Amino acid sequence: MPNSKPKALGEFIKSQRQQTSPGAAGLAHLSYGTRRRTPGLRREEIAQLCGISVTWYTWIEQGRTESVSPQALARIADALHLPRAKRSYLFVLAGKNDPALPQQDADVVAPEMLNVVRSIREPAYLLDRYWNALAWNGPAKKLFSGWLDDKTPLPNLLLFMFCSTAAPQLIADWEQRARRLVAEFRADCSQYLDDPGIKQLVDELSAHSPLFKRAWRMQDVIEREGGERRFTHPQRGALTYQQVNFRVVNRPDLKLITLMPA
């Protein structure tokens, strides 16, 4: 079955080109004095604005190529003056990362998101693309001793799972859960495998944990779907939760994890 994403991407770009007037694209001199069959931009005009050939741009609109670079997509989005939602949709269709996204703000979380995490009554925490916990509430701190407590210098879920002595004692069926966690992480970071931070984390985990190294080499990929999670807490004994995961709409690299009593 042919890949439908290049076609969907091409159709979306075409529709936005046809809805963008020369004036809106900074070509006001073309808005007057010439007879145009369509109020939108011509392919030749958008190709010129993006600095790519008309033939290549035409192939993109026709869905005849899957090798459009993120930089070319960014130039198209800029030329069409796409608002944030449409620009994000364009890159989702292309399966690429927008090079214009500010990397330095990756660990900055909006205050309202922090308030959501803190207001949840059951254990809840927020993970970034590296699975560092950026925020967590009081119940999560009480549950995850050895991870989400004041003694943890870098609250990374994978480092806790594979490099701490607390995880095997706290998490029921630790080895099975650990293997599954690796497959979930591979699926979750599939768009960021070229990220130096991801590579550094994988190298560090592989050096410290033979189990992680073997699991990573197996290339298993599993969606992080939630489900039953069992713990053996040092003070509270056996605990069972249902894990429910959420994505942050304007920050798809963030995940809100909640644990509801089973």
Phi, psi and omega in degrees: 000128183293150180290124183270349183294316177301323179294315179297320178298313181298319180294323179293314179298318179300316181296323180288324176298316182292340180263359182257117180283157176305321180297317180294333180270005180087015179245053185301330182294344179269353184282340184230152172085352177234147181270121184241135178284340180224143180287345182275181179285148171277160179300322180298323183288315180291325177296319178296319180296326183272349181073033176234164182287153178297321180299313181296317179296320179299319178299321179299312180296328181275359179068031185263007179215144177248009188247039178281127182285154175301326181294320178294319178297321179296321179293322177296314179298320179293317181296326180272357181052049182291133173292170189304315184296316180290322179297316178298318179297320178302314182287330175295315178300323182280344183068032181238163174265136180289117181293347180277350180293134183287109181293331184291345181262014185299330182259011179264126182244136180299141182304323181295329177291321177297321179295324178298313180301314184290333184279345179288134186281333180262169181306131180209143178208158184244125181252145172266190184294336179268001184066031165280138175280116180272334180203151176203161181257179182300313179300324178292322178298320180290325181286312188264065174292136185093353176232294185263047177239178186291347183272352184269112182290323179225102186283070178267127185298320182289320178295321176297315185294320189254343187240002180250156176276346183283326186299312181298333179279328184276319190264121178293145183052050189304312185296319178296316179295322181296316178298317180294325181298323178296316179295323178292321179294320179299318178294320185290325184258018184302329180280348188240021185296339177272357179293124180303328179295322177294314180299318180297318179296315179298318179297318181295316179295320180296325180288328185265338187227110174300327179295315177298316182302315179293317182294321180294321180290340179289342176065025176291144180226120180225135178292140179281091190260350184087205182116194184289137176228125183244141182227155171240093186280140183297333179254326188259354177078210184288131179227142178230131180231162167253119181275131177235129184250146178226148173257146176271121190303310184272003175220077184297348177278354180257146179229130175262120182251127177237147179239111181258138180304133181280000000 
